[in-house]
Every structure is written in structure tokens, then in C-alpha cells.
Amino acid sequence: MVIVFDPEAMIADFEAGIPLDTITRRPTLPDGKTPWDMHRA
């Protein structure tokens, strides 16, 4: 299973001083969705 993210945004956030635990926190799922609903093949 893969978490989709924007690496450029992650780098920019890190360089802006945003704490790493905030940057790497897994986003909440939309209501009624499971992790498998978010799977991208």
C-alpha cells in the first residue's frame, strides 16, 4: 500500500521549519473510506 504525497511540498515544508512529525503524519481518511479505497495501482 502506498501513501500518495508531493515530495516537493514535503521538502518545502521541511525547509520552512515545519516539524518532521507533522510533515510525515498520515492524513485522515475521508468519511466512510478504508485504506483499500485509497489504493492506487
Phi and psi restraints in degrees (range 20) as a CNS / XPLOR table:
assign (resid 1 and name C) (resid 2 and name N)
       (resid 2 and name CA) (resid 2 and name C) 1.0 -121.6 20.0 2
assign (resid 2 and name N) (resid 2 and name CA)
       (resid 2 and name C) (resid 3 and name N) 1.0 140.3 20.0 2
assign (resid 2 and name C) (resid 3 and name N)
       (resid 3 and name CA) (resid 3 and name C) 1.0 -98.0 20.0 2
assign (resid 3 and name N) (resid 3 and name CA)
       (resid 3 and name C) (resid 4 and name N) 1.0 121.6 20.0 2
assign (resid 3 and name C) (resid 4 and name N)
       (resid 4 and name CA) (resid 4 and name C) 1.0 -80.7 20.0 2
assign (resid 4 and name N) (resid 4 and name CA)
       (resid 4 and name C) (resid 5 and name N) 1.0 130.4 20.0 2
assign (resid 4 and name C) (resid 5 and name N)
       (resid 5 and name CA) (resid 5 and name C) 1.0 -149.5 20.0 2
assign (resid 5 and name N) (resid 5 and name CA)
       (resid 5 and name C) (resid 6 and name N) 1.0 164.8 20.0 2
assign (resid 5 and name C) (resid 6 and name N)
       (resid 6 and name CA) (resid 6 and name C) 1.0 -102.0 20.0 2
assign (resid 6 and name N) (resid 6 and name CA)
       (resid 6 and name C) (resid 7 and name N) 1.0 106.1 20.0 2
assign (resid 6 and name C) (resid 7 and name N)
       (resid 7 and name CA) (resid 7 and name C) 1.0 -61.7 20.0 2
assign (resid 7 and name N) (resid 7 and name CA)
       (resid 7 and name C) (resid 8 and name N) 1.0 -34.1 20.0 2
assign (resid 7 and name C) (resid 8 and name N)
       (resid 8 and name CA) (resid 8 and name C) 1.0 -65.7 20.0 2
assign (resid 8 and name N) (resid 8 and name CA)
       (resid 8 and name C) (resid 9 and name N) 1.0 -39.6 20.0 2
assign (resid 8 and name C) (resid 9 and name N)
       (resid 9 and name CA) (resid 9 and name C) 1.0 -67.1 20.0 2
assign (resid 9 and name N) (resid 9 and name CA)
       (resid 9 and name C) (resid 10 and name N) 1.0 -37.8 20.0 2
assign (resid 9 and name C) (resid 10 and name N)
       (resid 10 and name CA) (resid 10 and name C) 1.0 -63.9 20.0 2
assign (resid 10 and name N) (resid 10 and name CA)
       (resid 10 and name C) (resid 11 and name N) 1.0 -42.7 20.0 2
assign (resid 10 and name C) (resid 11 and name N)
       (resid 11 and name CA) (resid 11 and name C) 1.0 -63.7 20.0 2
assign (resid 11 and name N) (resid 11 and name CA)
       (resid 11 and name C) (resid 12 and name N) 1.0 -45.7 20.0 2
assign (resid 11 and name C) (resid 12 and name N)
       (resid 12 and name CA) (resid 12 and name C) 1.0 -61.3 20.0 2
assign (resid 12 and name N) (resid 12 and name CA)
       (resid 12 and name C) (resid 13 and name N) 1.0 -42.4 20.0 2
assign (resid 12 and name C) (resid 13 and name N)
       (resid 13 and name CA) (resid 13 and name C) 1.0 -62.6 20.0 2
assign (resid 13 and name N) (resid 13 and name CA)
       (resid 13 and name C) (resid 14 and name N) 1.0 -43.9 20.0 2
assign (resid 13 and name C) (resid 14 and name N)
       (resid 14 and name CA) (resid 14 and name C) 1.0 -61.5 20.0 2
assign (resid 14 and name N) (resid 14 and name CA)
       (resid 14 and name C) (resid 15 and name N) 1.0 -46.0 20.0 2
assign (resid 14 and name C) (resid 15 and name N)
       (resid 15 and name CA) (resid 15 and name C) 1.0 -67.7 20.0 2
assign (resid 15 and name N) (resid 15 and name CA)
       (resid 15 and name C) (resid 16 and name N) 1.0 -24.1 20.0 2
assign (resid 15 and name C) (resid 16 and name N)
       (resid 16 and name CA) (resid 16 and name C) 1.0 -81.9 20.0 2
assign (resid 16 and name N) (resid 16 and name CA)
       (resid 16 and name C) (resid 17 and name N) 1.0 -3.9 20.0 2
assign (resid 16 and name C) (resid 17 and name N)
       (resid 17 and name CA) (resid 17 and name C) 1.0 93.0 20.0 2
assign (resid 17 and name N) (resid 17 and name CA)
       (resid 17 and name C) (resid 18 and name N) 1.0 9.9 20.0 2
assign (resid 17 and name C) (resid 18 and name N)
       (resid 18 and name CA) (resid 18 and name C) 1.0 -69.8 20.0 2
assign (resid 18 and name N) (resid 18 and name CA)
       (resid 18 and name C) (resid 19 and name N) 1.0 133.2 20.0 2
assign (resid 18 and name C) (resid 19 and name N)
       (resid 19 and name CA) (resid 19 and name C) 1.0 -57.7 20.0 2
assign (resid 19 and name N) (resid 19 and name CA)
       (resid 19 and name C) (resid 20 and name N) 1.0 141.3 20.0 2
assign (resid 19 and name C) (resid 20 and name N)
       (resid 20 and name CA) (resid 20 and name C) 1.0 -59.1 20.0 2
assign (resid 20 and name N) (resid 20 and name CA)
       (resid 20 and name C) (resid 21 and name N) 1.0 -36.8 20.0 2
assign (resid 20 and name C) (resid 21 and name N)
       (resid 21 and name CA) (resid 21 and name C) 1.0 -66.3 20.0 2
assign (resid 21 and name N) (resid 21 and name CA)
       (resid 21 and name C) (resid 22 and name N) 1.0 -27.3 20.0 2
assign (resid 21 and name C) (resid 22 and name N)
       (resid 22 and name CA) (resid 22 and name C) 1.0 -75.0 20.0 2
assign (resid 22 and name N) (resid 22 and name CA)
       (resid 22 and name C) (resid 23 and name N) 1.0 -42.9 20.0 2
assign (resid 22 and name C) (resid 23 and name N)
       (resid 23 and name CA) (resid 23 and name C) 1.0 -63.5 20.0 2
assign (resid 23 and name N) (resid 23 and name CA)
       (resid 23 and name C) (resid 24 and name N) 1.0 -40.0 20.0 2
assign (resid 23 and name C) (resid 24 and name N)
       (resid 24 and name CA) (resid 24 and name C) 1.0 -94.8 20.0 2
assign (resid 24 and name N) (resid 24 and name CA)
       (resid 24 and name C) (resid 25 and name N) 1.0 3.9 20.0 2
assign (resid 24 and name C) (resid 25 and name N)
       (resid 25 and name CA) (resid 25 and name C) 1.0 -64.9 20.0 2
assign (resid 25 and name N) (resid 25 and name CA)
       (resid 25 and name C) (resid 26 and name N) 1.0 132.0 20.0 2
assign (resid 25 and name C) (resid 26 and name N)
       (resid 26 and name CA) (resid 26 and name C) 1.0 -68.8 20.0 2
assign (resid 26 and name N) (resid 26 and name CA)
       (resid 26 and name C) (resid 27 and name N) 1.0 129.2 20.0 2
assign (resid 26 and name C) (resid 27 and name N)
       (resid 27 and name CA) (resid 27 and name C) 1.0 -67.4 20.0 2
assign (resid 27 and name N) (resid 27 and name CA)
       (resid 27 and name C) (resid 28 and name N) 1.0 153.9 20.0 2
assign (resid 27 and name C) (resid 28 and name N)
       (resid 28 and name CA) (resid 28 and name C) 1.0 -72.1 20.0 2
assign (resid 28 and name N) (resid 28 and name CA)
       (resid 28 and name C) (resid 29 and name N) 1.0 150.0 20.0 2
assign (resid 28 and name C) (resid 29 and name N)
       (resid 29 and name CA) (resid 29 and name C) 1.0 -80.1 20.0 2
assign (resid 29 and name N) (resid 29 and name CA)
       (resid 29 and name C) (resid 30 and name N) 1.0 149.7 20.0 2
assign (resid 29 and name C) (resid 30 and name N)
       (resid 30 and name CA) (resid 30 and name C) 1.0 -61.4 20.0 2
assign (resid 30 and name N) (resid 30 and name CA)
       (resid 30 and name C) (resid 31 and name N) 1.0 152.9 20.0 2
assign (resid 30 and name C) (resid 31 and name N)
       (resid 31 and name CA) (resid 31 and name C) 1.0 -53.9 20.0 2
assign (resid 31 and name N) (resid 31 and name CA)
       (resid 31 and name C) (resid 32 and name N) 1.0 134.0 20.0 2
assign (resid 31 and name C) (resid 32 and name N)
       (resid 32 and name CA) (resid 32 and name C) 1.0 79.5 20.0 2
assign (resid 32 and name N) (resid 32 and name CA)
       (resid 32 and name C) (resid 33 and name N) 1.0 4.4 20.0 2
assign (resid 32 and name C) (resid 33 and name N)
       (resid 33 and name CA) (resid 33 and name C) 1.0 -105.5 20.0 2
assign (resid 33 and name N) (resid 33 and name CA)
       (resid 33 and name C) (resid 34 and name N) 1.0 150.3 20.0 2
assign (resid 33 and name C) (resid 34 and name N)
       (resid 34 and name CA) (resid 34 and name C) 1.0 -110.8 20.0 2
assign (resid 34 and name N) (resid 34 and name CA)
       (resid 34 and name C) (resid 35 and name N) 1.0 166.1 20.0 2
assign (resid 34 and name C) (resid 35 and name N)
       (resid 35 and name CA) (resid 35 and name C) 1.0 -55.5 20.0 2
assign (resid 35 and name N) (resid 35 and name CA)
       (resid 35 and name C) (resid 36 and name N) 1.0 -34.8 20.0 2
assign (resid 35 and name C) (resid 36 and name N)
       (resid 36 and name CA) (resid 36 and name C) 1.0 -69.4 20.0 2
assign (resid 36 and name N) (resid 36 and name CA)
       (resid 36 and name C) (resid 37 and name N) 1.0 -26.4 20.0 2
assign (resid 36 and name C) (resid 37 and name N)
       (resid 37 and name CA) (resid 37 and name C) 1.0 -65.6 20.0 2
assign (resid 37 and name N) (resid 37 and name CA)
       (resid 37 and name C) (resid 38 and name N) 1.0 -26.3 20.0 2
assign (resid 37 and name C) (resid 38 and name N)
       (resid 38 and name CA) (resid 38 and name C) 1.0 -93.3 20.0 2
assign (resid 38 and name N) (resid 38 and name CA)
       (resid 38 and name C) (resid 39 and name N) 1.0 0.4 20.0 2
assign (resid 38 and name C) (resid 39 and name N)
       (resid 39 and name CA) (resid 39 and name C) 1.0 -66.6 20.0 2
assign (resid 39 and name N) (resid 39 and name CA)
       (resid 39 and name C) (resid 40 and name N) 1.0 135.4 20.0 2
assign (resid 39 and name C) (resid 40 and name N)
       (resid 40 and name CA) (resid 40 and name C) 1.0 -120.8 20.0 2
assign (resid 40 and name N) (resid 40 and name CA)
       (resid 40 and name C) (resid 41 and name N) 1.0 123.1 20.0 2
